[in-house]
């Protein structure tokens, strides 16, 4: 990352956002994933679901592997 970009975007480091799922208020840059990379680093380019809630949602919606152990025939 270039230092000039960080200095220009310093106002984002102080912004907080409320997660729509858990309702907690977290730092915009550290607590939320970025969804749009082409618009720069404006507040609208970050998701409204925090990183922890996103991880929980993905883990919950993953397809579970069956616990069936296939027995090969005894020859």
Secondary structure, DSSP 8 states (H G I E B T S, - for coil): --HHHHHHTGGGGG-EEE-TTT--EEEHHHHEEE--STT-S-GGGEEEEEHHHHHHHHHHHS-------------
